[in-house]
Amino acid sequence: MENWRVEHDSMGEVRVPAQALWGAQTQRSYQNFRIGTETMPPLIIRAFALLKKAAAQANVELGVLEPGAGEAICLACDEILDGRHDDAFPLKVWQTGSGTQSNMNLNEVIANRGNQIAAERGIALSKPLHPNDSVNRSQSSNDTFPTAMNVAAVLAVTEKLEPAAQELVSTFRRLEEENEGVVKSGRTHLQDAVPIAFSQEISGWRGLVEAGVEELEASLPPLRRLALGGTAVGTGLNAPKGFDALVAAKLSALTGQEFVTDPNKFRALTGKDAIAFSHGAVRALAANMMKIANDVRWLASGPRLGLGEISIPANEPGSSIMPGKVNPTQCEAVTMVAVQVMGNDATIGFAASQGNFELNVFMPVIAYDYLQSVTLLSDAMRSFDVHCASGIKANRERMHRNLHDSLMLVTCLNPYIGYENAAKVAHKAYAEGTSLREACVSLGFLSGEEFDRVFKPEGMI
């Protein structure tokens, strides 16, 4: 027989597992939304704990919460931030669109654990902590969930995605230095093009990542404006004057990130354009990583029948039937993550368009998809860096041979024989399987000595 205790909320009594820190509203959601396997992301729980701690500090300072209650709430939040109660947050993403049940999950856990802490430490409380009256003081789910979303997004980008990107940038910069002076054939439209230095090609990859970081940074200021203080519909009902600005300052102090109160709480509650805009930057970086990963696996294709101009680390067997086969698996992981991010971007765009009247009720899926994108892309970039990019080696012999076999080297003859004559040289060499030199001389456009004087592939970069 299971061990239960009876909790109650405004709808009546509910049986809750005896050892669970949550209460009646969490239990109702747990029972009523058995949908999928996706639970609220840990970063949302962390952001909520930071938010609840900042709100308790602000409420005490503004005189609407007794100091003992504020202390107990803050200590309970610290335990959550330390990861001591991860199993106390079991709710699914697929719940009420305002995230009310996850807000109450935090409120109930903090209240219950806060009461235990007060008893353990002898903290004076005039009455026990209450999920709504104490932990949710001056707040509503309608302003806490969008605030938690924004805080989690800023922390995810600055603590996970940007550092992963910068590490990859450093790897590409090292590869540029190592391959200085290596000249190879460029390619456009998957066809031979004029020469390029391999270091220049790598610098393009580096620039794609650096541009992604710049775009991410540009997307953060709107996320730093918080809805907290708007309460239910943006009017700030039941929140003391100055609570919104003070709690934003407290959150800034707790996170080391700058947050401010949104001057228009009505927009902040219903509009999700800021997070949609920011995810657009995440998607753009994913698109750039798709391009880089595709370049790397094309250049490494072979080893004998493909381009074979670079080698990448052989991390695991590539086939269950073909012995010795090695595949560009890290590139494949990056490209799968990229398409997942692109799918998430479509979901977030649709969800952000659904703000009706004073509230958007698609917030849990927006938060889940945004944080999934950032987490996946961060992890994929780090994995690609460590297990693939850092071990890229140029096959200089293959690059040299391909360079000198390229018909597009004929472009350097344009100033001497003209575009149309150069095209004739290229077509003749290709049709007859000869060199550009032979074709040019046989057509009478240049003598052998003149051709040798102007034809310098390594000087074309």
C-alpha positions as CSV (number, residue, x, y, z in Angstrom):
1,M,0.0,0.0,0.0
2,E,1.4,3.4,-1.1
3,N,2.2,6.0,1.5
4,W,0.2,9.1,1.0
5,R,-0.6,12.4,2.7
6,V,-3.6,14.6,2.1
7,E,-3.0,18.2,0.8
8,H,-5.7,20.7,-0.2
9,D,-6.0,23.7,-2.5
10,S,-9.0,25.9,-3.5
11,M,-10.7,23.0,-5.2
12,G,-10.5,20.6,-2.3
13,E,-8.4,17.7,-1.0
14,V,-5.8,15.7,-3.0
15,R,-3.7,12.7,-2.1
16,V,0.1,13.4,-2.5
17,P,3.0,10.9,-2.1
18,A,4.0,11.3,1.5
19,Q,7.7,12.1,0.8
20,A,7.0,14.5,-2.1
21,L,7.8,18.2,-1.5
22,W,5.1,19.3,-3.8
23,G,1.5,19.9,-3.0
24,A,-2.1,19.7,-4.3
25,Q,-1.8,21.8,-7.5
26,T,1.3,20.0,-8.6
27,Q,-0.3,16.6,-8.0
28,R,-3.4,17.6,-10.0
29,S,-1.2,18.6,-13.0
30,Y,0.8,15.4,-12.6
31,Q,-2.4,13.3,-12.8
32,N,-4.2,15.4,-15.4
33,F,-1.4,15.9,-18.0
34,R,0.1,12.5,-18.8
35,I,1.2,13.7,-22.2
36,G,4.5,12.7,-23.7
37,T,7.9,12.4,-21.9
38,E,9.0,16.0,-22.0
39,T,9.2,17.6,-18.6
40,M,9.9,21.2,-17.8
41,P,13.6,22.0,-18.6
42,P,16.0,22.2,-15.7
43,L,17.0,25.7,-16.8
44,I,13.4,26.9,-16.3
45,I,13.4,25.4,-12.8
46,R,16.7,27.2,-12.1
47,A,15.4,30.5,-13.5
48,F,12.2,30.1,-11.3
49,A,14.3,29.5,-8.2
50,L,16.3,32.6,-8.9
51,L,13.1,34.5,-9.6
52,K,11.5,33.3,-6.3
53,K,14.6,34.2,-4.3
54,A,14.8,37.7,-5.9
55,A,11.0,38.2,-5.3
56,A,11.3,37.2,-1.6
57,Q,14.2,39.6,-1.1
58,A,12.3,42.4,-2.8
59,N,9.1,41.7,-0.8
60,V,11.0,41.8,2.5
61,E,12.7,45.0,1.5
62,L,9.3,46.6,0.6
63,G,7.8,45.4,3.9
64,V,5.2,43.0,2.5
65,L,6.9,39.8,3.7
66,E,8.3,39.1,7.1
67,P,12.1,38.7,7.2
68,G,11.9,35.1,8.6
69,A,9.7,34.1,5.7
70,G,12.0,35.7,3.2
71,E,15.0,33.9,4.8
72,A,13.3,30.5,4.7
73,I,12.2,31.0,1.1
74,C,15.7,32.1,0.0
75,L,17.3,29.0,1.7
76,A,14.9,26.7,0.0
77,C,15.7,28.3,-3.3
78,D,19.4,27.9,-2.7
79,E,18.8,24.1,-2.2
80,I,16.9,23.9,-5.5
81,L,19.8,25.9,-7.2
82,D,22.2,23.3,-5.8
83,G,20.3,20.5,-7.4
84,R,19.1,18.9,-4.2
85,H,15.5,18.6,-5.2
86,D,15.5,17.8,-8.9
87,D,13.0,15.0,-8.4
88,A,10.5,17.5,-7.0
89,F,9.7,19.0,-10.4
90,P,7.9,16.2,-12.5
91,L,5.5,18.3,-14.5
92,K,5.1,17.9,-18.3
93,V,5.6,20.7,-20.8
94,W,2.2,19.9,-22.2
95,Q,0.1,21.6,-19.5
96,T,-1.6,24.9,-19.1
97,G,-0.3,27.3,-21.7
98,S,0.5,30.0,-19.0
99,G,2.8,27.6,-17.1
100,T,0.6,28.1,-14.0
101,Q,1.1,24.6,-12.7
102,S,4.9,24.8,-13.0
103,N,4.8,28.1,-11.1
104,M,2.8,26.5,-8.4
105,N,5.1,23.5,-8.4
106,L,7.9,25.9,-7.4
107,N,5.7,27.7,-4.9
108,E,4.6,24.5,-3.2
109,V,8.1,22.9,-3.1
110,I,9.6,26.1,-1.8
111,A,6.9,26.6,0.8
112,N,7.1,23.0,2.1
113,R,10.9,22.9,2.2
114,G,11.0,26.4,3.6
115,N,8.8,25.4,6.5
116,Q,11.1,22.4,7.1
117,I,14.2,24.7,7.0
118,A,12.5,27.1,9.4
119,A,11.9,24.3,11.9
120,E,15.4,22.9,11.5
121,R,17.1,26.2,12.0
122,G,14.8,27.9,14.4
123,I,13.8,30.7,12.0
124,A,10.8,32.6,13.5
125,L,7.7,32.5,11.4
126,S,4.4,34.2,12.5
127,K,2.6,31.5,10.4
128,P,3.8,28.7,8.1
129,L,4.9,29.6,4.6
130,H,2.0,29.4,2.1
131,P,2.6,28.7,-1.6
132,N,0.4,31.6,-2.8
133,D,0.5,34.1,0.1
134,S,4.2,33.8,0.8
135,V,6.2,32.4,-2.1
136,N,4.0,33.8,-4.8
137,R,3.6,37.2,-3.0
138,S,3.3,40.1,-5.5
139,Q,3.4,37.7,-8.4
140,S,1.2,35.8,-10.9
141,S,2.0,32.9,-13.1
142,N,1.3,35.2,-16.0
143,D,4.3,37.3,-15.2
144,T,6.6,34.8,-13.5
145,F,6.6,32.3,-16.4
146,P,7.6,34.8,-19.1
147,T,10.2,36.1,-16.7
148,A,11.6,32.7,-16.1
149,M,11.7,32.1,-19.8
150,N,13.7,35.2,-20.5
151,V,16.1,34.6,-17.6
152,A,16.6,31.0,-18.7
153,A,17.2,32.1,-22.3
154,V,19.8,34.7,-21.4
155,L,21.6,32.3,-19.1
156,A,21.5,29.5,-21.7
157,V,23.0,31.6,-24.4
158,T,25.7,33.3,-22.3
159,E,26.7,30.3,-20.2
160,K,26.3,27.5,-22.9
161,L,26.1,28.6,-26.5
162,E,28.4,31.5,-26.7
163,P,31.3,29.7,-24.8
164,A,30.9,26.7,-27.1
165,A,31.0,28.9,-30.2
166,Q,34.1,30.8,-28.9
167,E,35.9,27.5,-28.4
168,L,35.2,26.5,-32.0
169,V,36.4,29.9,-33.2
170,S,39.7,29.3,-31.3
171,T,40.1,25.9,-33.1
172,F,39.5,27.4,-36.5
173,R,42.0,30.2,-35.8
174,R,44.6,27.7,-34.9
175,L,43.9,25.7,-38.1
176,E,44.3,28.9,-40.1
177,E,47.7,29.4,-38.7
178,E,48.7,25.8,-39.3
179,N,47.6,25.9,-42.9
180,E,49.0,29.3,-43.9
181,G,50.4,29.1,-47.5
182,V,48.5,26.0,-48.5
183,V,46.7,26.7,-51.8
184,K,43.9,24.6,-53.1
185,S,41.1,24.8,-55.7
186,G,38.1,26.8,-54.7
187,R,34.6,25.5,-55.5
188,T,31.3,27.2,-56.3
189,H,28.1,25.4,-57.4
190,L,29.9,22.1,-56.5
191,Q,32.1,22.9,-59.6
192,D,35.8,23.8,-59.8
193,A,36.5,27.5,-59.3
194,V,39.6,29.7,-59.0
195,P,42.2,29.0,-56.3
196,I,41.8,29.8,-52.6
197,A,44.2,29.4,-49.7
198,F,43.0,26.7,-47.3
199,S,43.5,29.2,-44.4
200,Q,41.1,31.5,-46.2
201,E,38.5,28.8,-46.5
202,I,38.9,28.1,-42.8
203,S,38.6,31.8,-42.0
204,G,35.2,31.7,-43.7
205,W,34.1,29.0,-41.3
206,R,35.5,31.0,-38.4
207,G,33.6,34.1,-39.6
208,L,30.3,32.1,-39.8
209,V,30.6,31.2,-36.1
210,E,31.7,34.7,-35.1
211,A,28.8,36.3,-37.0
212,G,26.5,33.9,-35.2
213,V,27.8,35.1,-31.8
214,E,27.3,38.7,-32.8
215,E,23.7,38.0,-33.8
216,L,23.1,36.2,-30.5
217,E,24.4,39.1,-28.6
218,A,22.2,41.5,-30.6
219,S,19.2,39.4,-29.6
220,L,19.7,39.5,-25.9
221,P,18.7,43.1,-24.9
222,P,15.0,42.5,-25.5
223,L,15.2,39.3,-23.4
224,R,16.7,41.3,-20.5
225,R,13.4,43.2,-20.1
226,L,11.2,41.3,-17.6
227,A,7.5,41.0,-17.3
228,L,7.7,40.5,-13.5
229,G,5.6,43.1,-11.7
230,G,2.8,43.0,-14.3
231,T,1.0,40.2,-12.3
232,A,-2.2,38.9,-13.9
233,V,-2.9,41.2,-16.9
234,G,-0.1,43.8,-16.8
235,T,-1.7,46.2,-14.3
236,G,0.5,45.2,-11.4
237,L,-2.4,44.3,-9.2
238,N,-1.4,43.2,-5.7
239,A,2.3,44.1,-6.3
240,P,3.7,46.9,-4.1
241,K,5.0,50.0,-5.9
242,G,8.6,49.6,-7.0
243,F,8.5,45.8,-6.8
244,D,9.1,45.4,-10.6
245,A,12.3,47.5,-10.7
246,L,13.6,46.1,-7.4
247,V,13.1,42.5,-8.3
248,A,14.9,43.0,-11.7
249,A,17.8,44.5,-9.8
250,K,17.8,41.6,-7.4
251,L,17.8,39.1,-10.3
252,S,20.7,41.0,-11.9
253,A,22.7,40.7,-8.6
254,L,21.9,37.0,-8.3
255,T,22.8,36.1,-11.9
256,G,25.5,38.5,-12.8
257,Q,23.5,39.4,-15.9
258,E,21.7,42.7,-16.4
259,F,18.0,42.6,-16.2
260,V,15.5,45.5,-16.2
261,T,11.8,45.7,-15.8
262,D,9.8,46.0,-19.0
263,P,8.2,49.4,-19.2
264,N,5.2,48.0,-21.0
265,K,3.9,45.0,-19.0
266,F,0.9,44.5,-21.3
267,R,3.2,43.8,-24.2
268,A,5.6,41.7,-22.0
269,L,2.8,39.3,-20.9
270,T,1.3,38.7,-24.3
271,G,4.2,39.3,-26.8
272,K,6.8,36.6,-27.3
273,D,8.6,38.4,-30.1
274,A,11.8,38.8,-28.1
275,I,12.3,35.1,-27.7
276,A,11.2,34.5,-31.3
277,F,13.8,37.0,-32.4
278,S,16.5,35.5,-30.3
279,H,15.7,32.0,-31.5
280,G,16.1,33.4,-35.0
281,A,19.7,34.1,-34.1
282,V,20.1,30.5,-32.7
283,R,18.6,29.2,-36.0
284,A,21.0,31.4,-38.0
285,L,24.0,29.9,-36.1
286,A,22.6,26.4,-36.7
287,A,22.3,27.2,-40.4
288,N,26.0,28.3,-40.4
289,M,27.0,25.1,-38.6
290,M,25.1,23.1,-41.2
291,K,27.2,24.8,-43.9
292,I,30.5,24.2,-42.0
293,A,29.7,20.5,-41.3
294,N,28.7,19.9,-45.0
295,D,32.0,21.6,-46.2
296,V,34.0,19.4,-43.9
297,R,32.4,16.1,-44.9
298,W,32.6,17.0,-48.6
299,L,36.3,17.8,-48.3
300,A,36.9,14.7,-46.3
301,S,34.9,12.5,-48.7
302,G,36.7,9.4,-49.9
303,P,39.2,8.3,-48.8
304,R,40.0,7.4,-52.4
305,L,37.0,8.1,-54.5
306,G,35.9,11.5,-53.1
307,L,37.6,14.8,-52.8
308,G,39.9,13.6,-50.0
309,E,41.5,17.0,-49.5
310,I,41.3,16.8,-45.7
311,S,41.3,14.0,-43.1
312,I,39.2,14.1,-40.0
313,P,39.6,11.9,-36.9
314,A,38.3,8.3,-37.2
315,N,36.3,8.0,-34.0
316,E,34.4,4.8,-34.5
317,P,33.7,2.1,-37.1
318,G,31.3,3.4,-39.8
319,S,29.6,0.3,-41.0
320,S,28.3,-3.0,-39.6
321,I,29.1,-4.8,-42.9
322,M,31.9,-2.8,-44.6
323,P,35.2,-3.4,-42.7
324,G,37.4,-0.3,-42.3
325,K,34.8,2.2,-43.3
326,V,34.9,5.4,-41.3
327,N,32.1,8.1,-41.6
328,P,31.9,11.8,-40.8
329,T,29.7,11.1,-37.8
330,Q,30.3,14.4,-36.0
331,C,29.2,16.3,-39.1
332,E,26.1,14.2,-39.3
333,A,25.2,15.0,-35.7
334,V,25.7,18.7,-36.3
335,T,23.4,18.6,-39.3
336,M,20.7,16.7,-37.5
337,V,20.8,19.2,-34.7
338,A,20.6,22.0,-37.2
339,V,17.4,20.7,-38.7
340,Q,15.9,20.1,-35.2
341,V,16.7,23.8,-34.4
342,M,15.0,24.9,-37.7
343,G,11.9,22.9,-36.8
344,N,11.9,24.4,-33.3
345,D,12.1,27.8,-34.9
346,A,8.9,27.1,-36.9
347,T,7.2,26.0,-33.7
348,I,8.3,29.1,-31.7
349,G,7.2,31.4,-34.6
350,F,3.7,29.9,-34.7
351,A,3.4,29.9,-30.9
352,A,4.6,33.5,-30.6
353,S,1.8,34.5,-33.0
354,Q,-0.9,33.2,-30.5
355,G,-1.0,36.0,-27.9
356,N,-4.7,36.6,-27.4
357,F,-5.8,39.6,-25.4
358,E,-3.6,39.9,-22.2
359,L,-1.7,36.6,-22.4
360,N,0.1,34.2,-24.6
361,V,-0.8,30.6,-23.7
362,F,1.9,28.7,-25.6
363,M,4.7,29.6,-23.2
364,P,5.8,26.1,-22.0
365,V,6.4,24.9,-25.6
366,I,8.2,28.1,-26.5
367,A,10.5,27.7,-23.5
368,Y,11.1,24.0,-24.1
369,D,11.9,24.4,-27.8
370,Y,14.1,27.4,-27.2
371,L,16.1,25.8,-24.5
372,Q,16.3,22.5,-26.4
373,S,17.7,24.4,-29.4
374,V,20.4,26.1,-27.3
375,T,21.3,23.0,-25.4
376,L,21.5,20.8,-28.5
377,L,23.5,23.3,-30.6
378,S,25.9,24.0,-27.7
379,D,26.5,20.3,-27.2
380,A,26.8,19.6,-30.9
381,M,29.3,22.4,-31.4
382,R,31.5,21.3,-28.5
383,S,31.4,17.7,-29.7
384,F,32.2,18.7,-33.3
385,D,35.1,20.8,-32.0
386,V,36.6,18.2,-29.8
387,H,36.0,15.1,-32.0
388,C,36.3,16.5,-35.5
389,A,37.4,20.1,-36.1
390,S,40.4,20.0,-33.8
391,G,41.8,17.1,-35.7
392,I,41.4,18.4,-39.3
393,K,44.5,17.8,-41.4
394,A,45.1,19.0,-44.9
395,N,46.0,16.5,-47.5
396,R,48.5,18.8,-49.2
397,E,49.4,16.5,-52.0
398,R,45.8,15.9,-53.0
399,M,45.1,19.7,-52.8
400,H,48.1,20.4,-55.0
401,R,47.1,17.8,-57.6
402,N,43.5,19.0,-57.7
403,L,44.6,22.6,-57.9
404,H,46.8,22.0,-61.0
405,D,44.1,19.8,-62.6
406,S,41.5,22.5,-62.4
407,L,40.4,24.0,-65.6
408,M,39.3,27.2,-63.8
409,L,42.9,28.2,-63.5
410,V,42.3,29.5,-67.1
411,T,40.8,32.5,-65.4
412,C,44.3,34.0,-64.9
413,L,44.6,34.2,-68.7
414,N,41.7,36.6,-69.1
415,P,43.8,39.7,-69.0
416,Y,46.1,38.3,-71.7
417,I,43.9,36.5,-74.2
418,G,40.4,37.7,-73.2
419,Y,37.4,35.9,-71.6
420,E,36.1,34.2,-74.8
421,N,39.5,32.9,-75.9
422,A,40.2,31.6,-72.3
423,A,36.8,29.8,-72.5
424,K,37.9,28.1,-75.7
425,V,41.1,27.0,-74.0
426,A,39.2,25.4,-71.1
427,H,36.7,23.7,-73.4
428,K,39.5,22.3,-75.6
429,A,41.5,21.1,-72.7
430,Y,38.5,19.4,-71.2
431,A,37.3,17.8,-74.5
432,E,40.7,16.5,-75.4
433,G,41.9,15.6,-71.9
434,T,45.0,17.8,-72.3
435,S,46.5,20.5,-70.1
436,L,45.6,24.2,-70.3
437,R,49.1,24.9,-71.5
438,E,48.8,22.5,-74.4
439,A,45.4,23.8,-75.4
440,C,46.4,27.4,-75.2
441,V,49.6,26.9,-77.3
442,S,47.8,24.8,-79.9
443,L,45.2,27.4,-80.3
444,G,48.0,30.0,-80.9
445,F,46.9,32.3,-78.1
446,L,50.2,32.2,-76.3
447,S,53.6,30.7,-76.8
448,G,54.8,28.1,-74.2
449,E,57.1,30.6,-72.7
450,E,54.4,33.3,-72.5
451,F,52.0,30.8,-70.9
452,D,54.6,29.8,-68.2
453,R,55.3,33.4,-67.4
454,V,51.6,34.4,-66.6
455,F,50.3,31.0,-65.4
456,K,51.0,31.0,-61.6
457,P,48.2,29.2,-59.7
458,E,49.6,29.9,-56.3
459,G,49.6,33.6,-57.0
460,M,45.9,33.7,-57.8
461,I,44.8,33.9,-54.2
